[in-house]
Amino acid sequence: MNKIELRVMAINRSVTQTANYALILGEKNGPRRLPVIIGSAEAQAIAIAIEGMEGPRPMTHDLFKNTLETLRTALREIIITDLREGIFFARLVLDREGEIIEVDSRTSDALALATRFDCPIYTYNNILETAGIVLEGEEEYDDNDRELETVSEDNESENLSRMNIKDLNTYLEQMLKEENYEEAARIRDELKRRGES
Protein backbone atom coordinates (compact mmCIF):
# COMPACT_ATOMS: atom_id res chain seq x y z
CA MET A 1 0.00 0.00 0.00
CA ASN A 2 1.17 3.52 -0.79
CA LYS A 3 1.78 5.72 2.20
CA ILE A 4 0.31 9.24 2.34
CA GLU A 5 2.27 11.87 4.25
CA LEU A 6 0.45 13.95 6.85
CA ARG A 7 1.34 17.08 8.81
CA VAL A 8 0.15 18.29 12.21
CA MET A 9 -2.08 21.26 11.46
CA ALA A 10 -4.04 22.08 14.60
CA ILE A 11 -4.93 21.03 18.11
CA ASN A 12 -8.45 21.94 19.21
CA ARG A 13 -10.48 21.13 22.26
CA SER A 14 -12.73 18.18 21.46
CA VAL A 15 -16.39 19.15 21.17
CA THR A 16 -17.62 15.63 21.93
CA GLN A 17 -15.09 14.68 24.63
CA THR A 18 -14.46 17.73 26.80
CA ALA A 19 -11.38 16.35 28.59
CA ASN A 20 -9.70 15.51 25.29
CA TYR A 21 -8.35 17.30 22.23
CA ALA A 22 -8.75 16.80 18.50
CA LEU A 23 -5.40 16.73 16.74
CA ILE A 24 -5.92 17.61 13.09
CA LEU A 25 -3.54 15.98 10.62
CA GLY A 26 -3.56 17.30 7.06
CA GLU A 27 -2.72 15.43 3.89
CA LYS A 28 0.58 16.92 2.65
CA ASN A 29 -0.47 17.23 -0.97
CA GLY A 30 -4.22 17.12 -0.71
CA PRO A 31 -7.33 18.56 0.94
CA ARG A 32 -8.16 15.74 3.35
CA ARG A 33 -7.87 16.14 7.12
CA LEU A 34 -7.66 13.36 9.68
CA PRO A 35 -8.93 14.26 13.19
CA VAL A 36 -7.43 12.14 15.97
CA ILE A 37 -8.79 12.40 19.52
CA ILE A 38 -5.96 12.53 22.08
CA GLY A 39 -5.65 13.17 25.80
CA SER A 40 -4.67 16.52 27.27
CA ALA A 41 -1.20 15.28 28.34
CA GLU A 42 -0.37 14.15 24.80
CA ALA A 43 -1.83 17.35 23.31
CA GLN A 44 0.40 19.35 25.64
CA ALA A 45 3.45 17.22 24.74
CA ILE A 46 2.84 17.77 21.01
CA ALA A 47 2.25 21.51 21.39
CA ILE A 48 5.42 21.90 23.45
CA ALA A 49 7.55 20.15 20.83
CA ILE A 50 6.09 22.11 17.92
CA GLU A 51 6.44 25.42 19.74
CA GLY A 52 10.04 24.59 20.71
CA MET A 53 9.40 25.12 24.42
CA GLU A 54 11.57 23.48 27.04
CA GLY A 55 10.66 22.78 30.62
CA PRO A 56 13.02 22.49 33.57
CA ARG A 57 12.96 18.67 33.33
CA PRO A 58 12.44 16.30 30.40
CA MET A 59 8.91 15.04 29.90
CA THR A 60 8.23 11.36 29.18
CA HIS A 61 8.46 11.74 25.39
CA ASP A 62 11.70 13.73 25.72
CA LEU A 63 13.11 10.98 27.94
CA PHE A 64 12.18 8.35 25.35
CA LYS A 65 13.83 10.41 22.59
CA ASN A 66 16.98 10.88 24.67
CA THR A 67 17.07 7.14 25.41
CA LEU A 68 16.73 6.20 21.73
CA GLU A 69 19.47 8.65 20.77
CA THR A 70 21.76 7.29 23.51
CA LEU A 71 21.19 3.81 22.07
CA ARG A 72 22.02 5.16 18.57
CA THR A 73 18.48 4.60 17.38
CA ALA A 74 16.57 7.09 15.24
CA LEU A 75 12.85 7.39 14.66
CA ARG A 76 12.58 7.40 10.85
CA GLU A 77 8.80 7.69 10.55
CA ILE A 78 5.52 6.85 12.16
CA ILE A 79 2.66 5.16 10.35
CA ILE A 80 -0.98 5.28 11.38
CA THR A 81 -1.67 1.74 10.26
CA ASP A 82 -5.24 0.93 11.15
CA LEU A 83 -8.58 2.18 12.45
CA ARG A 84 -10.66 -0.30 14.44
CA GLU A 85 -13.84 0.56 16.33
CA GLY A 86 -12.94 4.24 16.23
CA ILE A 87 -9.40 3.72 17.58
CA PHE A 88 -6.32 4.51 15.48
CA PHE A 89 -3.31 2.20 15.64
CA ALA A 90 0.25 3.28 14.89
CA ARG A 91 3.75 1.93 14.50
CA LEU A 92 7.13 3.52 15.12
CA VAL A 93 9.71 2.76 12.42
CA LEU A 94 13.11 2.83 14.13
CA ASP A 95 16.57 2.66 12.59
CA ARG A 96 19.21 1.18 14.86
CA GLU A 97 22.51 1.44 12.99
CA GLY A 98 20.92 0.24 9.74
CA GLU A 99 18.54 -2.30 11.29
CA ILE A 100 14.87 -1.33 10.81
CA ILE A 101 12.65 -2.14 13.77
CA GLU A 102 8.89 -1.56 13.98
CA VAL A 103 7.20 -1.05 17.33
CA ASP A 104 3.47 -0.80 18.12
CA SER A 105 2.48 2.50 19.69
CA ARG A 106 -0.54 4.48 20.75
CA THR A 107 -1.13 7.01 17.99
CA SER A 108 -0.93 9.96 20.39
CA ASP A 109 2.48 8.84 21.69
CA ALA A 110 3.72 8.19 18.17
CA LEU A 111 2.70 11.72 17.15
CA ALA A 112 4.36 13.24 20.22
CA LEU A 113 7.58 11.44 19.28
CA ALA A 114 7.31 12.40 15.60
CA THR A 115 7.21 16.07 16.56
CA ARG A 116 10.38 15.63 18.63
CA PHE A 117 12.31 13.72 15.97
CA ASP A 118 10.83 15.90 13.20
CA CYS A 119 10.16 12.73 11.23
CA PRO A 120 7.44 12.06 8.65
CA ILE A 121 3.94 10.98 9.65
CA TYR A 122 2.17 8.59 7.28
CA THR A 123 -1.09 6.78 6.88
CA TYR A 124 -2.81 4.80 4.14
CA ASN A 125 -5.51 5.89 1.71
CA ASN A 126 -8.12 3.51 3.14
CA ILE A 127 -7.81 5.23 6.54
CA LEU A 128 -8.20 8.68 5.00
CA GLU A 129 -11.18 7.42 2.99
CA THR A 130 -12.80 6.03 6.14
CA ALA A 131 -12.02 8.72 8.74
CA GLY A 132 -10.77 11.70 6.75
CA ILE A 133 -12.76 14.87 6.11
CA VAL A 134 -12.50 17.71 3.63
CA LEU A 135 -13.24 21.12 5.11
CA GLU A 136 -15.04 23.46 2.73
CA GLY A 137 -13.49 26.86 2.12
CA GLU A 138 -10.24 25.92 3.83
CA GLU A 139 -7.20 27.83 2.66
CA GLU A 140 -4.31 25.94 1.12
CA TYR A 141 -1.86 24.76 3.77
CA ASP A 142 1.68 26.06 3.31
CA ASP A 143 4.10 23.18 3.93
CA ASN A 144 6.72 25.65 5.11
CA ASP A 145 4.41 27.05 7.78
CA ARG A 146 5.04 24.98 10.90
CA GLU A 147 3.10 27.19 13.31
CA LEU A 148 0.53 25.18 15.20
CA GLU A 149 -3.02 26.48 15.27
CA THR A 150 -4.55 26.12 18.70
CA VAL A 151 -7.92 27.06 20.10
CA SER A 152 -8.08 28.49 23.60
CA GLU A 153 -10.99 29.42 25.79
CA ASP A 154 -12.28 32.93 24.97
CA ASN A 155 -12.34 34.03 28.58
CA GLU A 156 -8.77 32.83 29.18
CA SER A 157 -7.53 34.83 26.18
CA GLU A 158 -9.49 37.83 27.35
CA ASN A 159 -7.89 37.61 30.82
CA LEU A 160 -4.40 37.46 29.29
CA SER A 161 -5.15 40.48 27.11
CA ARG A 162 -5.87 42.52 30.25
CA MET A 163 -2.46 41.78 31.83
CA ASN A 164 0.56 44.04 31.37
CA ILE A 165 3.83 42.73 29.88
CA LYS A 166 5.59 42.41 33.24
CA ASP A 167 2.72 40.38 34.72
CA LEU A 168 2.56 38.20 31.61
CA ASN A 169 6.28 37.38 31.87
CA THR A 170 5.95 36.62 35.60
CA TYR A 171 2.93 34.41 34.89
CA LEU A 172 4.85 32.66 32.07
CA GLU A 173 7.74 31.83 34.44
CA GLN A 174 5.26 30.49 37.01
CA MET A 175 3.51 28.27 34.43
CA LEU A 176 6.86 26.87 33.21
CA LYS A 177 7.89 26.05 36.80
CA GLU A 178 4.55 24.29 37.31
CA GLU A 179 5.04 22.51 33.95
CA ASN A 180 1.69 23.86 32.72
CA TYR A 181 2.87 24.16 29.13
CA GLU A 182 -0.58 24.60 27.64
CA GLU A 183 -1.11 27.83 29.58
CA ALA A 184 2.52 28.84 28.92
CA ALA A 185 1.84 28.53 25.19
CA ARG A 186 -1.20 30.82 25.53
CA ILE A 187 0.89 33.41 27.37
CA ARG A 188 3.63 33.16 24.76
CA ASP A 189 1.04 33.69 22.03
CA GLU A 190 -0.24 36.81 23.80
CA LEU A 191 3.32 38.15 24.10
CA LYS A 192 3.87 37.41 20.40
CA ARG A 193 0.67 39.22 19.52
CA ARG A 194 2.01 42.26 21.30
CA GLY A 195 5.40 41.93 19.59
CA GLU A 196 7.21 41.09 22.83
CA SER A 197 8.76 37.75 21.87
Order of alpha helices (4+ residues) and beta strands (2+ residues): beta-beta-beta-alpha-alpha-beta-beta-beta-alpha-beta-alpha-beta-beta-alpha-alpha-alpha
